[in-house]
Amino acid sequence: MTAGEARSRSGGTSASLPEGVTVGRGGTEEAPASESMAANLTRIAAALERLAPPPAHLPDLDAAPGFVWETEPDRLVPVERIARIPLALLRGVDRARDTLLENTRRFARGLPANNALLWGARGMGKSSLVKAVHGAVMEEVPTLRIVEIQREDLPSLGRLLDLLRAAPERRFILFCDDLSFEKEDVHYKSLKAVLDGGIAGRPDNVLIYATSNRRHLMPRDMIENERSSAIHPAEAVEEKVSLSDRFGLWLGFHPCTQDEFLAMIEGYCRHYGLEIAPERLRAEAIEWQQGRGGRSGRVAWQFFLDLAGRHGIRLD
């Protein structure tokens, strides 16, 4: 019986009883304190687990050619089918293609190789080249894997590298797409220490490939502001610009010419068996390019997707 029930039956009033105290037939009884304490400890333990999740474990590395790194909790999510196009279909990037391909082959075979920064014009195949090169080299060296990490997850980079270091029989391309930093962003420091300068450094079985629209990974006005407002302008700029310097390979991507744009589309048509009169193809491609306000590898592929759909061609 509760205190309220006791008051109701007695028809009178009484002082309120402390929390956890009830009234029984033989008098007052205290609820077991251990139950309340156990519930509180359970909630505290759950909160601590969320703040400090258990260490990630390596998944089955034979399950997929690529993985995506996710946090909260830390884990490698397998990607069984990587979205990429064949290396032979990439046009207008011959020098970058040959350089990155050779660098990746050396790394996959256990030879010295450089981290690479692919920078330049939007839509010119920077990320497509990384994925295509991985696919081509994995046919030669099946133990090569690609792991994608988002820029926002760079603070967890050390934990990811510890995980990959535990699989020395594998080779990993660590891929960060569209890498760039704003004025107040300090995520670059996590990557900077790994590239060159940290005590632990980069594991021998990991190579870092990053793409960016910016050569120095930050806006030009940010660099100018640092120069104009800092007490020691050169040192302030050097702190951030030095990150791009730590990539051994710089591969530049520039806007394509109209001939290169048309050659990309013609290559897609040949590869997928789409037959169309050259004059008609040229006219439709130029019209599509004008409607988009520019030309690039991405625009060429988008035009071909539309063209293939209209002609009933599947891209399996």
C-alpha positions as CSV (number, residue, x, y, z in Angstrom):
1,M,0.0,0.0,0.0
2,T,1.4,3.5,-0.9
3,A,1.4,6.4,1.5
4,G,-1.5,8.0,-0.5
5,E,-3.6,4.9,-0.1
6,A,-2.9,4.8,3.6
7,R,-4.0,8.4,4.0
8,S,-7.2,7.7,2.0
9,R,-8.2,4.8,4.1
10,S,-7.5,6.5,7.3
11,G,-9.5,9.5,6.2
12,G,-6.8,11.9,7.4
13,T,-3.6,13.5,6.3
14,S,-0.1,12.6,7.1
15,A,3.4,13.8,6.2
16,S,4.6,12.6,2.8
17,L,6.9,9.6,2.9
18,P,10.4,9.6,1.4
19,E,10.8,8.4,-2.2
20,G,11.2,4.6,-2.4
21,V,9.2,4.1,0.9
22,T,5.8,2.3,0.8
23,V,3.3,1.4,3.4
24,G,2.5,-2.3,4.0
25,R,0.2,-4.1,6.3
26,G,2.8,-4.4,8.9
27,G,4.1,-0.8,8.5
28,T,6.5,1.1,6.2
29,E,8.9,-0.8,3.9
30,E,11.9,0.5,1.9
31,A,12.2,-0.5,-1.8
32,P,15.6,-2.3,-2.4
33,A,18.2,0.3,-3.1
34,S,20.2,-2.1,-5.2
35,E,17.6,-2.0,-8.0
36,S,17.8,1.7,-8.4
37,M,21.6,1.7,-8.3
38,A,21.8,-1.1,-10.9
39,A,19.6,0.9,-13.3
40,N,21.7,4.0,-12.9
41,L,24.9,2.0,-13.5
42,T,23.4,0.5,-16.6
43,R,22.6,4.0,-18.0
44,I,26.1,5.2,-17.2
45,A,27.8,2.2,-18.9
46,A,25.7,2.7,-22.0
47,A,26.7,6.4,-22.2
48,L,30.4,5.5,-21.8
49,E,30.2,2.9,-24.6
50,R,28.8,5.6,-26.9
51,L,31.6,8.0,-26.0
52,A,34.3,5.4,-26.4
53,P,33.1,2.6,-28.8
54,P,35.0,-0.7,-28.9
55,P,37.9,-0.9,-31.3
56,A,36.9,-1.8,-34.9
57,H,37.8,-5.3,-36.3
58,L,39.0,-6.1,-39.8
59,P,36.2,-7.5,-41.9
60,D,36.6,-10.3,-44.4
61,L,38.9,-8.6,-46.9
62,D,38.1,-11.1,-49.6
63,A,34.4,-10.1,-49.4
64,A,34.8,-7.0,-51.6
65,P,37.3,-5.1,-53.7
66,G,36.7,-1.9,-51.8
67,F,35.5,-0.6,-48.4
68,V,34.1,2.6,-47.0
69,W,35.3,3.8,-43.6
70,E,32.5,4.8,-41.2
71,T,32.6,6.0,-37.7
72,E,30.1,5.8,-34.8
73,P,31.0,3.0,-34.5
74,D,34.2,2.6,-36.4
75,R,33.9,0.0,-39.1
76,L,34.8,-0.9,-42.7
77,V,31.7,-1.4,-44.8
78,P,32.3,-3.6,-47.9
79,V,31.5,-2.3,-51.4
80,E,31.0,-5.4,-53.6
81,R,30.6,-3.4,-56.8
82,I,32.6,-0.2,-57.2
83,A,31.1,2.5,-59.4
84,R,33.7,3.0,-62.1
85,I,34.3,2.9,-65.8
86,P,37.1,1.0,-67.6
87,L,40.4,2.7,-67.7
88,A,40.5,2.6,-71.5
89,L,37.5,4.9,-71.7
90,L,39.2,7.8,-69.9
91,R,40.3,10.3,-72.6
92,G,42.2,13.6,-72.4
93,V,44.1,12.6,-69.2
94,D,46.8,10.4,-70.8
95,R,49.8,11.7,-68.8
96,A,48.0,11.6,-65.4
97,R,46.6,8.1,-66.3
98,D,50.0,6.7,-67.2
99,T,51.8,8.3,-64.1
100,L,49.1,7.1,-61.6
101,L,48.9,3.7,-63.2
102,E,52.7,3.1,-62.9
103,N,52.8,4.5,-59.3
104,T,50.0,2.1,-58.3
105,R,51.6,-0.9,-59.9
106,R,54.8,-0.3,-58.0
107,F,52.9,0.1,-54.7
108,A,50.9,-3.1,-55.3
109,R,54.1,-5.1,-55.9
110,G,55.6,-3.8,-52.7
111,L,57.9,-1.3,-54.3
112,P,58.3,2.4,-53.2
113,A,55.6,4.7,-54.4
114,N,54.3,8.2,-53.7
115,N,51.1,9.5,-52.2
116,A,49.2,11.4,-55.0
117,L,47.1,14.6,-55.2
118,L,44.9,14.8,-58.2
119,W,43.8,18.5,-58.6
120,G,42.2,20.7,-61.1
121,A,39.1,21.3,-63.2
122,R,35.7,19.9,-62.1
123,G,34.4,16.9,-63.9
124,M,37.6,16.0,-65.7
125,G,37.9,12.5,-64.2
126,K,40.0,12.8,-61.1
127,S,38.0,10.4,-58.9
128,S,37.1,8.2,-62.0
129,L,40.8,7.8,-62.7
130,V,41.6,6.7,-59.1
131,K,38.8,4.0,-59.2
132,A,39.7,2.9,-62.7
133,V,43.4,2.5,-61.9
134,H,42.6,0.5,-58.8
135,G,40.4,-1.8,-60.9
136,A,43.1,-2.3,-63.6
137,V,45.9,-3.0,-61.1
138,M,43.7,-5.3,-59.0
139,E,43.4,-7.6,-62.0
140,E,47.2,-7.9,-61.9
141,V,47.6,-7.9,-58.1
142,P,44.4,-9.3,-56.5
143,T,45.4,-8.4,-52.9
144,L,45.0,-4.6,-53.7
145,R,42.0,-3.0,-52.0
146,I,40.7,0.6,-52.0
147,V,39.3,2.2,-48.9
148,E,37.3,5.5,-49.1
149,I,37.4,8.0,-46.2
150,Q,35.3,11.2,-46.1
151,R,36.9,14.5,-45.3
152,E,34.8,14.9,-42.2
153,D,36.2,11.6,-40.8
154,L,39.9,12.6,-41.1
155,P,40.1,13.0,-37.3
156,S,39.7,9.2,-37.1
157,L,42.4,8.6,-39.6
158,G,44.8,7.3,-37.0
159,R,42.4,4.6,-35.9
160,L,41.8,3.5,-39.5
161,L,45.5,3.2,-40.2
162,D,46.0,1.1,-37.1
163,L,43.3,-1.2,-38.4
164,L,44.9,-1.5,-41.9
165,R,48.4,-1.9,-40.4
166,A,47.1,-5.2,-38.9
167,A,46.8,-6.7,-42.4
168,P,50.3,-6.5,-43.8
169,E,49.6,-9.1,-46.5
170,R,47.2,-6.7,-48.1
171,R,47.9,-3.4,-50.0
172,F,45.4,-0.5,-49.5
173,I,44.8,2.6,-51.5
174,L,43.3,5.1,-49.0
175,F,41.1,7.4,-51.1
176,C,39.7,10.8,-50.1
177,D,37.6,12.5,-52.7
178,D,37.0,16.2,-53.0
179,L,39.5,17.1,-50.3
180,S,39.5,20.8,-49.3
181,F,39.7,22.9,-46.1
182,E,38.1,26.1,-45.0
183,K,39.6,28.9,-42.8
184,E,38.7,27.4,-39.4
185,D,39.1,23.8,-40.5
186,V,41.8,21.9,-38.5
187,H,41.1,18.5,-40.0
188,Y,44.1,18.9,-42.3
189,K,46.4,18.4,-39.3
190,S,45.4,14.8,-39.0
191,L,46.3,14.1,-42.6
192,K,49.5,16.2,-42.5
193,A,51.0,14.1,-39.7
194,V,50.3,10.9,-41.6
195,L,51.7,12.1,-44.9
196,D,55.0,13.1,-43.4
197,G,56.2,14.1,-40.0
198,G,54.3,12.0,-37.5
199,I,56.2,9.4,-35.3
200,A,54.0,6.5,-36.5
201,G,53.7,7.7,-40.0
202,R,51.9,5.9,-42.8
203,P,51.9,2.1,-42.7
204,D,54.0,0.5,-45.5
205,N,50.8,-1.2,-46.9
206,V,48.9,2.0,-47.3
207,L,49.0,4.7,-50.0
208,I,47.0,7.9,-50.0
209,Y,45.3,9.2,-53.1
210,A,43.2,12.5,-52.8
211,T,41.3,14.6,-55.3
212,S,40.6,18.3,-55.0
213,N,39.5,21.2,-57.2
214,R,42.2,23.2,-55.4
215,R,45.9,22.8,-55.9
216,H,46.7,23.9,-52.3
217,L,43.5,22.4,-50.8
218,M,42.1,25.7,-49.7
219,P,40.4,28.8,-51.4
220,R,42.7,31.4,-52.9
221,D,41.1,34.2,-50.9
222,M,41.9,32.3,-47.7
223,I,45.6,32.3,-48.7
224,E,45.5,36.0,-49.4
225,N,43.7,36.7,-46.1
226,E,46.4,34.8,-44.2
227,R,49.1,36.8,-46.0
228,S,47.5,40.2,-45.2
229,S,46.4,39.6,-41.6
230,A,49.1,37.4,-40.0
231,I,52.0,38.8,-38.0
232,H,54.3,36.5,-40.0
233,P,52.4,36.1,-43.3
234,A,54.7,33.6,-44.9
235,E,54.7,31.3,-41.9
236,A,50.8,31.5,-41.6
237,V,50.4,30.5,-45.2
238,E,53.1,27.8,-45.1
239,E,51.3,26.1,-42.2
240,K,48.4,25.1,-44.4
241,V,49.9,25.1,-47.9
242,S,52.6,22.6,-46.7
243,L,49.9,19.9,-46.6
244,S,49.7,19.7,-50.5
245,D,53.5,19.7,-50.6
246,R,53.6,16.4,-48.7
247,F,52.0,14.6,-51.6
248,G,54.8,13.2,-53.8
249,L,52.7,13.3,-57.0
250,W,50.8,16.3,-58.2
251,L,48.6,15.4,-61.2
252,G,46.9,18.4,-62.8
253,F,43.5,18.2,-64.7
254,H,42.6,21.0,-67.1
255,P,39.4,21.8,-69.1
256,C,39.1,19.6,-72.2
257,T,39.0,20.9,-75.8
258,Q,36.0,20.3,-78.0
259,D,37.9,17.6,-79.9
260,E,38.7,15.8,-76.7
261,F,35.1,16.2,-75.6
262,L,33.8,14.6,-78.8
263,A,36.5,11.8,-78.6
264,M,35.2,10.8,-75.1
265,I,31.7,10.4,-76.4
266,E,32.8,8.5,-79.5
267,G,34.8,6.1,-77.3
268,Y,31.7,5.5,-75.1
269,C,29.7,4.7,-78.3
270,R,32.3,2.2,-79.6
271,H,32.7,0.5,-76.2
272,Y,28.9,0.0,-75.7
273,G,28.1,-0.7,-79.3
274,L,25.9,2.3,-79.9
275,E,25.7,3.1,-83.6
276,I,24.9,6.7,-84.7
277,A,25.8,8.8,-87.7
278,P,29.0,10.9,-86.9
279,E,27.4,14.2,-88.0
280,R,24.3,13.6,-85.9
281,L,26.4,12.6,-82.9
282,R,28.6,15.7,-83.2
283,A,25.6,18.0,-83.5
284,E,23.7,16.6,-80.5
285,A,26.9,16.6,-78.4
286,I,27.6,20.2,-79.1
287,E,24.0,21.2,-78.4
288,W,24.2,19.3,-75.1
289,Q,27.5,21.0,-74.2
290,Q,26.0,24.4,-74.9
291,G,23.0,23.7,-72.8
292,R,25.3,22.8,-69.9
293,G,27.4,25.9,-70.3
294,G,30.7,24.0,-70.6
295,R,32.3,20.7,-71.4
296,S,34.1,18.2,-69.3
297,G,34.5,14.4,-68.9
298,R,31.4,14.4,-66.6
299,V,29.3,16.3,-69.2
300,A,30.4,13.9,-71.9
301,W,29.3,10.9,-69.8
302,Q,26.0,12.6,-68.9
303,F,25.3,13.2,-72.6
304,F,26.2,9.5,-73.4
305,L,23.8,8.3,-70.7
306,D,21.0,10.3,-72.3
307,L,22.0,9.1,-75.7
308,A,22.2,5.4,-74.6
309,G,18.8,5.7,-72.9
310,R,17.2,7.1,-76.1
311,H,18.6,4.2,-78.1
312,G,17.7,1.5,-75.7
313,I,21.3,0.6,-74.9
314,R,22.0,-1.0,-71.5
315,L,25.2,-0.3,-69.7
316,D,25.7,-3.7,-67.9
